[in-house]
Amino acid sequence: MTAITTERDTQRRDGKQAAFGVLAATKVLSGTIAVVTAAGFAQGGITSTTVKAVGVFDETVDNTAGANGEVKARTRKDGWFRFANSAAGDLITIADINTDCYIVDNQTVAKTNGTNTRAVAGKVRDVEAAGVWIEFP
């Protein structure tokens, strides 16, 4: 391409919201941890090192009868989100604020990577009895 000599209408996204094609045979639930697979399709949070956290689902989308990416689900990652805390040795405490936490399932985060079996969810921002507040990358 060559340089232009007139104004340009450059499109912009704020990076706070996105939409991802949903994995085949999958239903995602509003308010749960959203991840994308190595192939780039969305699903709910799972214990796996091959997924990447992308935020929280803004809506419930049912692709149980569809192919990969046949429908899209909106996600959001601006702000802090509260999820369930893990238990026992993986319980997150206030001493863990500003450290990474890890995905256990679509609503739970843990202190450790589960012996290299869990992906990073995000940073711990606060901890209270009701759960762990995290910020997505």
N, CA, C and O atoms as CSV, one atom per row, in Angstrom:
chain,resi,resn,atom,element,x,y,z
A,1,MET,N,N,0.853,-1.184,0.000
A,1,MET,CA,C,0.000,0.000,0.000
A,1,MET,C,C,0.887,1.231,0.000
A,1,MET,O,O,2.040,1.198,0.430
A,2,THR,N,N,0.324,2.292,-0.486
A,2,THR,CA,C,1.044,3.566,-0.495
A,2,THR,C,C,0.378,4.525,0.485
A,2,THR,O,O,-0.777,4.337,0.867
A,3,ALA,N,N,1.103,5.532,0.879
A,3,ALA,CA,C,0.576,6.531,1.802
A,3,ALA,C,C,-0.590,7.269,1.152
A,3,ALA,O,O,-0.584,7.514,-0.055
A,4,ILE,N,N,-1.591,7.623,1.962
A,4,ILE,CA,C,-2.727,8.388,1.437
A,4,ILE,C,C,-2.495,9.876,1.651
A,4,ILE,O,O,-1.672,10.278,2.472
A,5,THR,N,N,-3.220,10.672,0.912
A,5,THR,CA,C,-3.061,12.126,1.001
A,5,THR,C,C,-4.350,12.820,1.437
A,5,THR,O,O,-4.462,14.044,1.368
A,6,THR,N,N,-5.334,12.009,1.893
A,6,THR,CA,C,-6.598,12.565,2.381
A,6,THR,C,C,-6.916,11.942,3.730
A,6,THR,O,O,-6.291,10.973,4.161
A,7,GLU,N,N,-7.902,12.531,4.375
A,7,GLU,CA,C,-8.319,11.987,5.670
A,7,GLU,C,C,-8.791,10.556,5.527
A,7,GLU,O,O,-9.210,10.130,4.450
A,8,ARG,N,N,-8.720,9.815,6.627
A,8,ARG,CA,C,-9.111,8.417,6.624
A,8,ARG,C,C,-10.044,8.154,7.800
A,8,ARG,O,O,-9.791,8.631,8.906
A,9,ASP,N,N,-11.106,7.410,7.578
A,9,ASP,CA,C,-12.019,7.014,8.641
A,9,ASP,C,C,-11.520,5.687,9.227
A,9,ASP,O,O,-11.893,4.614,8.752
A,10,THR,N,N,-10.686,5.766,10.247
A,10,THR,CA,C,-10.103,4.578,10.852
A,10,THR,C,C,-11.074,4.001,11.875
A,10,THR,O,O,-11.456,4.686,12.824
A,11,GLN,N,N,-11.464,2.781,11.693
A,11,GLN,CA,C,-12.385,2.114,12.607
A,11,GLN,C,C,-11.679,1.821,13.926
A,11,GLN,O,O,-10.464,1.630,13.952
A,12,ARG,N,N,-12.443,1.786,15.026
A,12,ARG,CA,C,-11.880,1.622,16.359
A,12,ARG,C,C,-12.749,0.691,17.184
A,12,ARG,O,O,-13.974,0.695,17.064
A,13,ARG,N,N,-12.107,-0.102,18.018
A,13,ARG,CA,C,-12.789,-0.905,19.040
A,13,ARG,C,C,-12.188,-0.540,20.381
A,13,ARG,O,O,-10.984,-0.303,20.476
A,14,ASP,N,N,-13.011,-0.490,21.423
A,14,ASP,CA,C,-12.486,-0.094,22.730
A,14,ASP,C,C,-11.773,-1.228,23.465
A,14,ASP,O,O,-11.126,-0.982,24.483
A,15,GLY,N,N,-11.878,-2.458,22.976
A,15,GLY,CA,C,-11.188,-3.579,23.593
A,15,GLY,C,C,-11.833,-4.098,24.862
A,15,GLY,O,O,-11.300,-5.003,25.505
A,16,LYS,N,N,-12.975,-3.536,25.229
A,16,LYS,CA,C,-13.660,-3.964,26.447
A,16,LYS,C,C,-14.677,-5.051,26.165
A,16,LYS,O,O,-14.987,-5.863,27.037
A,17,GLN,N,N,-15.194,-5.068,24.954
A,17,GLN,CA,C,-16.168,-6.070,24.555
A,17,GLN,C,C,-15.701,-6.735,23.267
A,17,GLN,O,O,-15.032,-6.121,22.437
A,18,ALA,N,N,-16.067,-7.995,23.122
A,18,ALA,CA,C,-15.725,-8.731,21.905
A,18,ALA,C,C,-16.796,-9.790,21.699
A,18,ALA,O,O,-17.615,-10.045,22.583
A,19,ALA,N,N,-16.781,-10.395,20.536
A,19,ALA,CA,C,-17.677,-11.516,20.255
A,19,ALA,C,C,-16.837,-12.612,19.618
A,19,ALA,O,O,-16.027,-12.354,18.728
A,20,PHE,N,N,-17.040,-13.823,20.081
A,20,PHE,CA,C,-16.280,-14.965,19.597
A,20,PHE,C,C,-17.233,-16.043,19.111
A,20,PHE,O,O,-18.302,-16.246,19.687
A,21,GLY,N,N,-16.840,-16.730,18.047
A,21,GLY,CA,C,-17.612,-17.878,17.585
A,21,GLY,C,C,-17.562,-18.964,18.648
A,21,GLY,O,O,-16.503,-19.252,19.206
A,22,VAL,N,N,-18.715,-19.566,18.924
A,22,VAL,CA,C,-18.814,-20.566,19.986
A,22,VAL,C,C,-18.416,-21.945,19.447
A,22,VAL,O,O,-18.750,-22.311,18.320
A,23,LEU,N,N,-17.702,-22.688,20.271
A,23,LEU,CA,C,-17.286,-24.048,19.953
A,23,LEU,C,C,-18.503,-24.904,19.620
A,23,LEU,O,O,-19.563,-24.737,20.222
A,24,ALA,N,N,-18.357,-25.811,18.674
A,24,ALA,CA,C,-19.447,-26.722,18.299
A,24,ALA,C,C,-19.934,-27.505,19.507
A,24,ALA,O,O,-19.162,-27.809,20.417
A,25,ALA,N,N,-21.232,-27.832,19.506
A,25,ALA,CA,C,-21.850,-28.658,20.550
A,25,ALA,C,C,-21.656,-28.080,21.946
A,25,ALA,O,O,-21.476,-28.825,22.910
A,26,THR,N,N,-21.692,-26.743,22.057
A,26,THR,CA,C,-21.407,-26.063,23.320
A,26,THR,C,C,-22.472,-25.015,23.623
A,26,THR,O,O,-22.963,-24.328,22.728
A,27,LYS,N,N,-22.813,-24.908,24.893
A,27,LYS,CA,C,-23.681,-23.833,25.378
A,27,LYS,C,C,-22.869,-23.022,26.377
A,27,LYS,O,O,-22.277,-23.578,27.302
A,28,VAL,N,N,-22.843,-21.703,26.189
A,28,VAL,CA,C,-22.141,-20.830,27.125
A,28,VAL,C,C,-23.166,-20.035,27.917
A,28,VAL,O,O,-24.236,-19.700,27.408
A,29,LEU,N,N,-22.833,-19.736,29.164
A,29,LEU,CA,C,-23.780,-19.116,30.084
A,29,LEU,C,C,-23.360,-17.708,30.471
A,29,LEU,O,O,-22.196,-17.457,30.785
A,30,SER,N,N,-24.310,-16.803,30.445
A,30,SER,CA,C,-24.076,-15.432,30.846
A,30,SER,C,C,-23.481,-15.380,32.252
A,30,SER,O,O,-23.926,-16.092,33.152
A,31,GLY,N,N,-22.474,-14.531,32.425
A,31,GLY,CA,C,-21.878,-14.340,33.740
A,31,GLY,C,C,-20.780,-15.319,34.095
A,31,GLY,O,O,-20.212,-15.235,35.183
A,32,THR,N,N,-20.467,-16.247,33.201
A,32,THR,CA,C,-19.419,-17.232,33.490
A,32,THR,C,C,-18.112,-16.850,32.795
A,32,THR,O,O,-18.092,-16.011,31.895
A,33,ILE,N,N,-17.033,-17.476,33.228
A,33,ILE,CA,C,-15.715,-17.228,32.645
A,33,ILE,C,C,-15.713,-17.682,31.189
A,33,ILE,O,O,-16.102,-18.806,30.873
A,34,ALA,N,N,-15.270,-16.789,30.315
A,34,ALA,CA,C,-15.183,-17.089,28.883
A,34,ALA,C,C,-13.730,-17.358,28.523
A,34,ALA,O,O,-12.832,-16.605,28.899
A,35,VAL,N,N,-13.515,-18.438,27.792
A,35,VAL,CA,C,-12.186,-18.760,27.283
A,35,VAL,C,C,-12.291,-19.045,25.800
A,35,VAL,O,O,-13.371,-19.331,25.284
A,36,VAL,N,N,-11.154,-18.964,25.117
A,36,VAL,CA,C,-11.093,-19.402,23.733
A,36,VAL,C,C,-10.119,-20.563,23.642
A,36,VAL,O,O,-9.105,-20.610,24.338
A,37,THR,N,N,-10.454,-21.495,22.767
A,37,THR,CA,C,-9.624,-22.668,22.539
A,37,THR,C,C,-8.419,-22.290,21.680
A,37,THR,O,O,-8.323,-21.164,21.193
A,38,ALA,N,N,-7.509,-23.234,21.501
A,38,ALA,CA,C,-6.348,-23.004,20.640
A,38,ALA,C,C,-6.782,-22.672,19.218
A,38,ALA,O,O,-6.061,-21.984,18.495
A,39,ALA,N,N,-7.951,-23.154,18.809
A,39,ALA,CA,C,-8.472,-22.873,17.462
A,39,ALA,C,C,-9.241,-21.554,17.409
A,39,ALA,O,O,-9.660,-21.132,16.331
A,40,GLY,N,N,-9.435,-20.890,18.564
A,40,GLY,CA,C,-10.079,-19.581,18.587
A,40,GLY,C,C,-11.568,-19.574,18.848
A,40,GLY,O,O,-12.212,-18.542,18.663
A,41,PHE,N,N,-12.146,-20.706,19.279
A,41,PHE,CA,C,-13.584,-20.762,19.540
A,41,PHE,C,C,-13.865,-20.634,21.031
A,41,PHE,O,O,-13.097,-21.121,21.861
A,42,ALA,N,N,-14.971,-19.977,21.362
A,42,ALA,CA,C,-15.329,-19.710,22.749
A,42,ALA,C,C,-16.018,-20.895,23.407
A,42,ALA,O,O,-16.765,-21.646,22.780
A,43,GLN,N,N,-15.733,-21.029,24.703
A,43,GLN,CA,C,-16.438,-21.984,25.554
A,43,GLN,C,C,-16.309,-21.487,26.985
A,43,GLN,O,O,-15.558,-20.551,27.258
A,44,GLY,N,N,-17.042,-22.115,27.896
A,44,GLY,CA,C,-16.936,-21.766,29.304
A,44,GLY,C,C,-15.608,-22.239,29.866
A,44,GLY,O,O,-14.987,-23.161,29.338
A,45,GLY,N,N,-15.179,-21.591,30.949
A,45,GLY,CA,C,-13.913,-21.933,31.577
A,45,GLY,C,C,-13.822,-23.402,31.961
A,45,GLY,O,O,-14.782,-23.987,32.462
A,46,ILE,N,N,-12.659,-23.986,31.722
A,46,ILE,CA,C,-12.384,-25.385,32.044
A,46,ILE,C,C,-10.953,-25.507,32.548
A,46,ILE,O,O,-10.133,-24.614,32.337
A,47,THR,N,N,-10.660,-26.618,33.216
A,47,THR,CA,C,-9.292,-26.919,33.599
A,47,THR,C,C,-8.552,-27.400,32.364
A,47,THR,O,O,-8.776,-28.512,31.885
A,48,SER,N,N,-7.666,-26.550,31.852
A,48,SER,CA,C,-6.911,-26.854,30.645
A,48,SER,C,C,-5.827,-25.802,30.477
A,48,SER,O,O,-6.016,-24.648,30.860
A,49,THR,N,N,-4.707,-26.185,29.914
A,49,THR,CA,C,-3.654,-25.215,29.620
A,49,THR,C,C,-3.712,-24.736,28.178
A,49,THR,O,O,-2.906,-23.898,27.771
A,50,THR,N,N,-4.646,-25.253,27.407
A,50,THR,CA,C,-4.718,-24.879,25.987
A,50,THR,C,C,-5.766,-23.807,25.710
A,50,THR,O,O,-5.996,-23.464,24.550
A,51,VAL,N,N,-6.406,-23.270,26.750
A,51,VAL,CA,C,-7.384,-22.204,26.574
A,51,VAL,C,C,-6.822,-20.893,27.114
A,51,VAL,O,O,-5.880,-20.884,27.905
A,52,LYS,N,N,-7.420,-19.785,26.670
A,52,LYS,CA,C,-7.029,-18.464,27.160
A,52,LYS,C,C,-8.270,-17.707,27.615
A,52,LYS,O,O,-9.277,-17.660,26.909
A,53,ALA,N,N,-8.185,-17.121,28.790
A,53,ALA,CA,C,-9.298,-16.336,29.323
A,53,ALA,C,C,-9.464,-15.060,28.505
A,53,ALA,O,O,-8.491,-14.376,28.188
A,54,VAL,N,N,-10.734,-14.748,28.166
A,54,VAL,CA,C,-11.022,-13.527,27.404
A,54,VAL,C,C,-12.044,-12.634,28.095
A,54,VAL,O,O,-12.393,-11.576,27.572
A,55,GLY,N,N,-12.528,-13.048,29.268
A,55,GLY,CA,C,-13.486,-12.228,29.995
A,55,GLY,C,C,-14.657,-13.032,30.504
A,55,GLY,O,O,-14.534,-14.207,30.852
A,56,VAL,N,N,-15.807,-12.362,30.537
A,56,VAL,CA,C,-17.054,-12.940,31.042
A,56,VAL,C,C,-18.079,-12.908,29.917
A,56,VAL,O,O,-18.164,-11.932,29.172
A,57,PHE,N,N,-18.852,-13.972,29.798
A,57,PHE,CA,C,-19.907,-13.969,28.785
A,57,PHE,C,C,-20.979,-12.970,29.177
A,57,PHE,O,O,-21.424,-12.941,30.324
A,58,ASP,N,N,-21.391,-12.149,28.218
A,58,ASP,CA,C,-22.447,-11.150,28.407
A,58,ASP,C,C,-23.827,-11.727,28.127
A,58,ASP,O,O,-24.841,-11.083,28.398
A,59,GLU,N,N,-23.866,-12.923,27.592
A,59,GLU,CA,C,-25.138,-13.531,27.212
A,59,GLU,C,C,-24.999,-15.049,27.206
A,59,GLU,O,O,-23.896,-15.590,27.124
A,60,THR,N,N,-26.141,-15.720,27.294
A,60,THR,CA,C,-26.180,-17.174,27.136
A,60,THR,C,C,-26.414,-17.473,25.663
A,60,THR,O,O,-27.328,-16.931,25.040
A,61,VAL,N,N,-25.572,-18.347,25.117
A,61,VAL,CA,C,-25.684,-18.712,23.701
A,61,VAL,C,C,-25.603,-20.226,23.595
A,61,VAL,O,O,-24.692,-20.853,24.136
A,62,ASP,N,N,-26.563,-20.799,22.894
A,62,ASP,CA,C,-26.639,-22.255,22.731
A,62,ASP,C,C,-26.201,-22.655,21.325
A,62,ASP,O,O,-26.889,-22.376,20.342
A,63,ASN,N,N,-25.058,-23.305,21.247
A,63,ASN,CA,C,-24.561,-23.820,19.972
A,63,ASN,C,C,-24.447,-25.346,20.041
A,63,ASN,O,O,-23.607,-25.949,19.373
A,64,THR,N,N,-25.306,-25.956,20.861
A,64,THR,CA,C,-25.224,-27.420,21.036
A,64,THR,C,C,-25.548,-28.166,19.751
A,64,THR,O,O,-25.114,-29.304,19.575
A,65,ALA,N,N,-26.298,-27.549,18.857
A,65,ALA,CA,C,-26.625,-28.213,17.602
A,65,ALA,C,C,-25.839,-27.641,16.427
A,65,ALA,O,O,-26.090,-27.999,15.276
A,66,GLY,N,N,-24.888,-26.751,16.716
A,66,GLY,CA,C,-24.184,-26.064,15.638
A,66,GLY,C,C,-22.743,-26.483,15.461
A,66,GLY,O,O,-22.178,-27.212,16.276
A,67,ALA,N,N,-22.167,-26.007,14.384
A,67,ALA,CA,C,-20.751,-26.247,14.077
A,67,ALA,C,C,-19.903,-25.164,14.734
A,67,ALA,O,O,-20.438,-24.171,15.228
A,68,ASN,N,N,-18.595,-25.349,14.744
A,68,ASN,CA,C,-17.675,-24.346,15.288
A,68,ASN,C,C,-17.958,-22.983,14.679
A,68,ASN,O,O,-17.970,-22.833,13.457
A,69,GLY,N,N,-18.189,-21.983,15.537
A,69,GLY,CA,C,-18.366,-20.613,15.087
A,69,GLY,C,C,-19.680,-20.290,14.421
A,69,GLY,O,O,-19.850,-19.189,13.897
A,70,GLU,N,N,-20.614,-21.220,14.427
A,70,GLU,CA,C,-21.897,-20.971,13.763
A,70,GLU,C,C,-22.651,-19.812,14.400
A,70,GLU,O,O,-23.373,-19.083,13.720
A,71,VAL,N,N,-22.482,-19.646,15.697
A,71,VAL,CA,C,-23.058,-18.499,16.407
A,71,VAL,C,C,-21.949,-17.842,17.221
A,71,VAL,O,O,-20.945,-18.475,17.547
A,72,LYS,N,N,-22.144,-16.566,17.545
A,72,LYS,CA,C,-21.162,-15.832,18.342
A,72,LYS,C,C,-21.752,-15.483,19.698
A,72,LYS,O,O,-22.964,-15.342,19.856
A,73,ALA,N,N,-20.855,-15.347,20.677
A,73,ALA,CA,C,-21.251,-14.926,22.020
A,73,ALA,C,C,-20.459,-13.680,22.397
A,73,ALA,O,O,-19.248,-13.611,22.186
A,74,ARG,N,N,-21.160,-12.700,22.955
A,74,ARG,CA,C,-20.514,-11.464,23.399
A,74,ARG,C,C,-19.820,-11.679,24.740
A,74,ARG,O,O,-20.337,-12.366,25.621
A,75,THR,N,N,-18.635,-11.076,24.878
A,75,THR,CA,C,-17.894,-11.125,26.135
A,75,THR,C,C,-17.515,-9.712,26.549
A,75,THR,O,O,-17.546,-8.773,25.753
A,76,ARG,N,N,-17.158,-9.595,27.815
A,76,ARG,CA,C,-16.750,-8.304,28.387
A,76,ARG,C,C,-15.563,-8.559,29.305
A,76,ARG,O,O,-15.505,-9.579,29.991
A,77,LYS,N,N,-14.608,-7.615,29.313
A,77,LYS,CA,C,-13.477,-7.768,30.221
A,77,LYS,C,C,-13.094,-6.490,30.950
A,77,LYS,O,O,-12.051,-6.445,31.601
A,78,ASP,N,N,-13.912,-5.459,30.854
A,78,ASP,CA,C,-13.589,-4.217,31.549
A,78,ASP,C,C,-14.036,-4.285,33.002
A,78,ASP,O,O,-15.176,-4.648,33.291
A,79,GLY,N,N,-13.158,-3.943,33.892
A,79,GLY,CA,C,-13.473,-3.951,35.311
A,79,GLY,C,C,-13.040,-5.230,36.008
A,79,GLY,O,O,-12.299,-6.043,35.455
A,80,TRP,N,N,-13.517,-5.389,37.223
A,80,TRP,CA,C,-13.227,-6.567,38.042
A,80,TRP,C,C,-14.493,-7.397,38.149
A,80,TRP,O,O,-15.597,-6.855,38.200
A,81,PHE,N,N,-14.329,-8.713,38.183
A,81,PHE,CA,C,-15.466,-9.633,38.233
A,81,PHE,C,C,-15.263,-10.605,39.386
A,81,PHE,O,O,-14.152,-11.077,39.626
A,82,ARG,N,N,-16.354,-10.899,40.101
A,82,ARG,CA,C,-16.262,-11.804,41.255
A,82,ARG,C,C,-16.648,-13.216,40.865
A,82,ARG,O,O,-17.692,-13.454,40.259
A,83,PHE,N,N,-15.771,-14.155,41.232
A,83,PHE,CA,C,-16.003,-15.574,40.986
A,83,PHE,C,C,-15.812,-16.362,42.265
A,83,PHE,O,O,-15.277,-15.858,43.252
A,84,ALA,N,N,-16.259,-17.603,42.231
A,84,ALA,CA,C,-16.123,-18.484,43.388
A,84,ALA,C,C,-14.643,-18.768,43.644
A,84,ALA,O,O,-13.838,-18.865,42.718
A,85,ASN,N,N,-14.316,-18.898,44.925
A,85,ASN,CA,C,-12.967,-19.209,45.349
A,85,ASN,C,C,-12.815,-20.719,45.448
A,85,ASN,O,O,-13.757,-21.420,45.817
A,86,SER,N,N,-11.650,-21.210,45.124
A,86,SER,CA,C,-11.368,-22.637,45.263
A,86,SER,C,C,-11.287,-22.982,46.748
A,86,SER,O,O,-11.635,-22.153,47.588
A,87,ALA,N,N,-10.845,-24.162,47.081
A,87,ALA,CA,C,-10.826,-24.612,48.471
A,87,ALA,C,C,-9.463,-25.171,48.849
A,87,ALA,O,O,-8.584,-25.346,48.005
A,88,ALA,N,N,-9.312,-25.446,50.131
A,88,ALA,CA,C,-8.122,-26.091,50.712
A,88,ALA,C,C,-6.845,-25.377,50.266
A,88,ALA,O,O,-6.745,-24.160,50.416
A,89,GLY,N,N,-5.868,-26.106,49.721
A,89,GLY,CA,C,-4.583,-25.539,49.338
A,89,GLY,C,C,-4.656,-24.564,48.185
A,89,GLY,O,O,-3.694,-23.836,47.939
A,90,ASP,N,N,-5.761,-24.528,47.473
A,90,ASP,CA,C,-5.931,-23.615,46.352
A,90,ASP,C,C,-6.800,-22.402,46.688
A,90,ASP,O,O,-7.151,-21.620,45.804
A,91,LEU,N,N,-7.141,-22.251,47.960
A,91,LEU,CA,C,-7.954,-21.120,48.400
A,91,LEU,C,C,-7.157,-19.827,48.235
A,91,LEU,O,O,-6.015,-19.734,48.685
A,92,ILE,N,N,-7.754,-18.852,47.600
A,92,ILE,CA,C,-7.115,-17.551,47.409
A,92,ILE,C,C,-7.410,-16.681,48.626
A,92,ILE,O,O,-8.550,-16.622,49.087
A,93,THR,N,N,-6.375,-15.998,49.152
A,93,THR,CA,C,-6.519,-15.124,50.319
A,93,THR,C,C,-6.094,-13.708,49.942
A,93,THR,O,O,-5.632,-13.463,48.828
A,94,ILE,N,N,-6.254,-12.788,50.875
A,94,ILE,CA,C,-5.854,-11.405,50.589
A,94,ILE,C,C,-4.353,-11.301,50.344
A,94,ILE,O,O,-3.901,-10.345,49.713
A,95,ALA,N,N,-3.581,-12.253,50.825
A,95,ALA,CA,C,-2.136,-12.258,50.562
A,95,ALA,C,C,-1.842,-12.483,49.079
A,95,ALA,O,O,-0.723,-12.241,48.628
A,96,ASP,N,N,-2.828,-12.939,48.324
A,96,ASP,CA,C,-2.649,-13.230,46.900
A,96,ASP,C,C,-3.061,-12.075,45.988
A,96,ASP,O,O,-2.994,-12.200,44.766
A,97,ILE,N,N,-3.485,-10.958,46.568
A,97,ILE,CA,C,-3.871,-9.810,45.746
A,97,ILE,C,C,-2.692,-9.397,44.866
A,97,ILE,O,O,-1.547,-9.351,45.317
A,98,ASN,N,N,-2.995,-9.096,43.601
A,98,ASN,CA,C,-2.039,-8.703,42.560
A,98,ASN,C,C,-1.217,-9.862,42.014
A,98,ASN,O,O,-0.217,-9.642,41.330
A,99,THR,N,N,-1.624,-11.090,42.307
A,99,THR,CA,C,-0.971,-12.249,41.693
A,99,THR,C,C,-1.948,-12.902,40.716
A,99,THR,O,O,-3.145,-12.613,40.733
A,100,ASP,N,N,-1.429,-13.775,39.874
A,100,ASP,CA,C,-2.283,-14.508,38.941
A,100,ASP,C,C,-3.148,-15.517,39.683
A,100,ASP,O,O,-2.741,-16.068,40.705
A,101,CYS,N,N,-4.343,-15.751,39.159
A,101,CYS,CA,C,-5.175,-16.860,39.619
A,101,CYS,C,C,-5.510,-17.704,38.396
A,101,CYS,O,O,-5.306,-17.273,37.261
A,102,TYR,N,N,-6.022,-18.898,38.632
A,102,TYR,CA,C,-6.144,-19.887,37.566
A,102,TYR,C,C,-7.567,-20.419,37.448
A,102,TYR,O,O,-8.299,-20.472,38.436
A,103,ILE,N,N,-7.955,-20.810,36.240
A,103,ILE,CA,C,-9.306,-21.270,35.945
A,103,ILE,C,C,-9.485,-22.713,36.401
A,103,ILE,O,O,-8.714,-23.595,36.024
A,104,VAL,N,N,-10.517,-22.943,37.220
A,104,VAL,CA,C,-10.892,-24.301,37.625
A,104,VAL,C,C,-12.057,-24.776,36.760
A,104,VAL,O,O,-12.031,-25.876,36.208
A,105,ASP,N,N,-13.082,-23.921,36.653
A,105,ASP,CA,C,-14.255,-24.207,35.821
A,105,ASP,C,C,-14.864,-22.879,35.411
A,105,ASP,O,O,-14.204,-21.846,35.521
A,106,ASN,N,N,-16.098,-22.877,34.944
A,106,ASN,CA,C,-16.668,-21.639,34.402
A,106,ASN,C,C,-17.060,-20.606,35.458
A,106,ASN,O,O,-17.513,-19.515,35.113
A,107,GLN,N,N,-16.890,-20.940,36.754
A,107,GLN,CA,C,-17.212,-19.958,37.797
A,107,GLN,C,C,-16.228,-19.942,38.955
A,107,GLN,O,O,-16.433,-19.209,39.923
A,108,THR,N,N,-15.158,-20.736,38.879
A,108,THR,CA,C,-14.243,-20.892,40.004
A,108,THR,C,C,-12.804,-20.605,39.599
A,108,THR,O,O,-12.347,-21.004,38.529
A,109,VAL,N,N,-12.092,-19.891,40.499
A,109,VAL,CA,C,-10.669,-19.630,40.294
A,109,VAL,C,C,-9.881,-20.176,41.478
A,109,VAL,O,O,-10.414,-20.331,42.577
A,110,ALA,N,N,-8.593,-20.467,41.238
A,110,ALA,CA,C,-7.738,-21.073,42.249
A,110,ALA,C,C,-6.410,-20.341,42.344
A,110,ALA,O,O,-6.022,-19.595,41.445
A,111,LYS,N,N,-5.727,-20.573,43.451
A,111,LYS,CA,C,-4.440,-19.953,43.722
A,111,LYS,C,C,-3.318,-20.512,42.851
A,111,LYS,O,O,-2.410,-19.777,42.461
A,112,THR,N,N,-3.376,-21.813,42.543
A,112,THR,CA,C,-2.270,-22.443,41.817
A,112,THR,C,C,-2.694,-22.912,40.430
A,112,THR,O,O,-3.878,-22.937,40.095
A,113,ASN,N,N,-1.712,-23.278,39.647
A,113,ASN,CA,C,-1.984,-23.776,38.310
A,113,ASN,C,C,-2.314,-25.264,38.293
A,113,ASN,O,O,-2.389,-25.872,37.225
A,114,GLY,N,N,-2.514,-25.862,39.489
A,114,GLY,CA,C,-2.918,-27.266,39.565
A,114,GLY,C,C,-1.886,-28.203,38.955
A,114,GLY,O,O,-2.233,-29.107,38.196
A,115,THR,N,N,-0.625,-27.986,39.287
A,115,THR,CA,C,0.475,-28.767,38.723
A,115,THR,C,C,0.462,-28.693,37.196
A,115,THR,O,O,0.474,-29.706,36.495
A,116,ASN,N,N,0.438,-27.448,36.712
A,116,ASN,CA,C,0.481,-27.167,35.274
A,116,ASN,C,C,-0.687,-27.758,34.488
A,116,ASN,O,O,-0.507,-28.252,33.375
A,117,THR,N,N,-1.899,-27.703,35.080
A,117,THR,CA,C,-3.092,-28.179,34.377
A,117,THR,C,C,-4.105,-27.066,34.120
A,117,THR,O,O,-5.111,-27.295,33.449
A,118,ARG,N,N,-3.855,-25.860,34.644
A,118,ARG,CA,C,-4.821,-24.763,34.541
A,118,ARG,C,C,-4.232,-23.545,33.851
A,118,ARG,O,O,-3.045,-23.249,33.987
A,119,ALA,N,N,-5.079,-22.846,33.111
A,119,ALA,CA,C,-4.696,-21.599,32.456
A,119,ALA,C,C,-4.915,-20.416,33.407
A,119,ALA,O,O,-5.717,-20.493,34.338
A,120,VAL,N,N,-4.202,-19.346,33.161
A,120,VAL,CA,C,-4.362,-18.118,33.943
A,120,VAL,C,C,-5.727,-17.509,33.653
A,120,VAL,O,O,-6.124,-17.372,32.496
A,121,ALA,N,N,-6.438,-17.144,34.714
A,121,ALA,CA,C,-7.713,-16.435,34.566
A,121,ALA,C,C,-7.460,-14.940,34.484
A,121,ALA,O,O,-8.014,-14.251,33.627
A,122,GLY,N,N,-6.617,-14.443,35.385
A,122,GLY,CA,C,-6.332,-13.021,35.459
A,122,GLY,C,C,-5.645,-12.708,36.765
A,122,GLY,O,O,-5.097,-13.598,37.416
A,123,LYS,N,N,-5.672,-11.432,37.155
A,123,LYS,CA,C,-5.045,-10.970,38.394
A,123,LYS,C,C,-6.078,-10.887,39.510
A,123,LYS,O,O,-7.199,-10.420,39.304
A,124,VAL,N,N,-5.691,-11.340,40.679
A,124,VAL,CA,C,-6.530,-11.197,41.874
A,124,VAL,C,C,-6.491,-9.736,42.281
A,124,VAL,O,O,-5.415,-9.167,42.470
A,125,ARG,N,N,-7.663,-9.126,42.416
A,125,ARG,CA,C,-7.744,-7.716,42.800
A,125,ARG,C,C,-8.322,-7.519,44.196
A,125,ARG,O,O,-8.025,-6.522,44.854
A,126,ASP,N,N,-9.149,-8.468,44.659
A,126,ASP,CA,C,-9.699,-8.399,46.016
A,126,ASP,C,C,-10.246,-9.772,46.366
A,126,ASP,O,O,-10.558,-10.578,45.490
A,127,VAL,N,N,-10.354,-10.020,47.660
A,127,VAL,CA,C,-10.888,-11.293,48.146
A,127,VAL,C,C,-11.840,-10.979,49.284
A,127,VAL,O,O,-11.517,-10.202,50.183
A,128,GLU,N,N,-13.006,-11.584,49.238
A,128,GLU,CA,C,-13.987,-11.435,50.308
A,128,GLU,C,C,-14.705,-12.770,50.493
A,128,GLU,O,O,-14.502,-13.702,49.715
A,129,ALA,N,N,-15.531,-12.856,51.506
A,129,ALA,CA,C,-16.224,-14.116,51.793
A,129,ALA,C,C,-17.042,-14.618,50.609
A,129,ALA,O,O,-17.170,-15.825,50.405
A,130,ALA,N,N,-17.591,-13.700,49.836
A,130,ALA,CA,C,-18.441,-14.081,48.701
A,130,ALA,C,C,-17.655,-14.540,47.474
A,130,ALA,O,O,-18.234,-15.111,46.550
A,131,GLY,N,N,-16.345,-14.296,47.454
A,131,GLY,CA,C,-15.555,-14.747,46.311
A,131,GLY,C,C,-14.331,-13.906,46.050
A,131,GLY,O,O,-13.917,-13.089,46.873
A,132,VAL,N,N,-13.764,-14.130,44.883
A,132,VAL,CA,C,-12.517,-13.489,44.454
A,132,VAL,C,C,-12.807,-12.534,43.308
A,132,VAL,O,O,-13.430,-12.915,42.316
A,133,TRP,N,N,-12.356,-11.293,43.444
A,133,TRP,CA,C,-12.497,-10.306,42.377
A,133,TRP,C,C,-11.258,-10.392,41.501
A,133,TRP,O,O,-10.134,-10.252,41.983
A,134,ILE,N,N,-11.472,-10.626,40.201
A,134,ILE,CA,C,-10.335,-10.735,39.291
A,134,ILE,C,C,-10.462,-9.736,38.148
A,134,ILE,O,O,-11.554,-9.289,37.797
A,135,GLU,N,N,-9.306,-9.404,37.582
A,135,GLU,CA,C,-9.247,-8.566,36.394
A,135,GLU,C,C,-8.652,-9.415,35.276
A,135,GLU,O,O,-7.584,-10.005,35.437
A,136,PHE,N,N,-9.345,-9.474,34.152
A,136,PHE,CA,C,-8.876,-10.268,33.022
A,136,PHE,C,C,-7.734,-9.551,32.302
A,136,PHE,O,O,-7.655,-8.323,32.317
A,137,PRO,N,N,-6.852,-10.330,31.673
A,137,PRO,CA,C,-5.725,-9.723,30.943
A,137,PRO,C,C,-6.209,-8.897,29.757
A,137,PRO,O,O,-5.397,-8.318,29.036
